[in-house]
Amino acid sequence: MNEYTDEYLDGLRLKGDDLADATVEALFAGAGVARFNTLMRWFAVSGQALPEDVPDAARDYLEATATPPEWVDWAVMERARQFFIDNDVHISTALSFAAMPACYVVPHIAKLLSATHSLAYPSRRMAETGQFTVYLMRPDAFEAGGRFLPAAQKVRLLHASIRRHLKEAGKWPEPVPICQEDMLGGLMMFSIQVLDALHRMGVHITPDGAEAYYYAWRVVGAVLGCDPATIPPDLEAARRFSDRYMFRHMGPSPEGAHLTGQLIEMYEGVVPGTLLDPVVPALIRFLVGDTTADWLQVPRSRWDSVIGVAPVLLGALERLEDRGPWAAQLSDRLGRLVSVLELSSLTRGRVMHYAIPQELKAEYGVRSPISRWTPPPPADLS
């Protein structure tokens, strides 16, 4: 059993993604980044023929990463997809108001996000996250015509290009930006910490559903360049890794507070009027806890005490679903409609394209119901 000691995790901080890093280095050396980005706007689905003039390094990379890991259990992946369909609205809520603030409360992650995404456009980060998750949970995600694998291939190169820019600038405090530990930390935020948020919201989750959902993100981690041998193999191990990671790194930062403020403002703008504006920060505070919310400077309001009734309301809705197949089907359709409307609002109807940035932001000095799942207990960090 891996105890995720500081020594072990410190070793992960020295590792990046060899395949993607070598590909990006070759593209920059051959001045092929702009051409690659232009071509990749037209490369959107699995099985699509690559353009003839794709740079050789990029072609080798795209062919090497065009298929999912051989060890994938497709029956478990289908259970994960059904879990997502049943809980898509709740998962979207957890991603937006729990997983993203969890990213922002890790200071070096918040600084990195600030360096690579304009603070004036937080909707781009949420749109990319939502679109990526939707692609993952489609029936054809890993088949010809699916959009998930090409998106993952591009995200992996995006991470590699950020590593290159920050390392070349020599102003990043550590040798490897977006290292293996941080990649695994992000995986935890979008998997077990989302499940934790669903539990706090009172969503009924079966143990099988929770394990299947986490399994899907294990597959995502491997596709995005995490060393499969280091990915926690189950929820219990994920809990130990997640708690140790957050214990090592979480804290307040100006960038984290700024990103959170922009996130709150963005979602307040999604809902017409101002009456319900305080619900957004109240929901974040409810899901992440007072300590994290205070570090992120989430404002307090009278809604902080009212939002605690959310689990009761969700429980009532789920009891309605249990009244028969017709009720569950209606709920699923309404859930998908809400999710589609939210994603459409963030993307403004556009497909989000992932590209290799040729420079980063100037101010950072970088140029060029039967049973119910409950979370594993907190890890003993003593």
FENZITA-V772156 format. One line per field, one symbol per residue. ss: DSSP state (2 for helix, 1 for strand, 0 for the rest). psi: psi as a letter, one per 30 degrees, with the letter a starting at -180 (. if undefined). burial: 1 if it has 16 or more other ideal C-beta (glycine too) atoms within 10 Angstrom, else 0. A space follows every 10 residues. Layout:
ss = ???
psi = ???
burial = ???
This chain:
ss = 0000022222 2200000222 2222222220 0022222222 0000000000 0000022222 2222000000 0002222222 2222222222 2222222222 2222012222 2222220022 2222222222 2222220000 0000000222 2222222222 2222222220 0000000002 2222222220 0222222222 2000002222 2222222222 2220000222 0000222222 2222222221 0002222222 2222222222 0000002222 2222222202 2222200000 0022222222 2222222222 2000222222 2222222222 2222222000 0000000000 0222000000 0000000000 00
psi = kkfhleeeee effgkbjeee eeeeeeeeeg hgeeeeeeef ffjflkfkkk legkkeeeee eeefgfllkf gkjfeeeeee eeeeefgeee eeeeeegeee eeefgjefee eeeeffkkff iffeeeeeee eeeeeegleg eglkflfeee eeeeeeeeee eeeeeeeefg gkflfjlhle eeeeeeeeef defeeeeeee fgkkkleeee eeeeeefeee eeeggkjfff kkfleeeeee eeeeeeeefk llleeeeeee eeeeeefefe kkafegefee eeeeeeefle eeeeeghkkl lffefefffe eeeeeeeeee effleeeeee eeeeeeeeee eeeeeefhgl kkkkljkfla kefggja.fe lkkkkklkkj g.
burial = 0001000010 0100011011 1011011100 0110111011 0010010000 0001101110 1100100100 0100011011 1011011111 1111111111 1111111111 1111111000 0110111111 1111111000 1100011111 1111111111 1111111010 0100011111 1111111111 1111111111 1111110011 1111111111 1111110001 1100101111 1111110111 0110111111 1111011100 0000001111 1111111100 0110110100 1011001001 0001000100 1000000000 1100100010 0110111000 0101111001 0001010000 0010110010 00
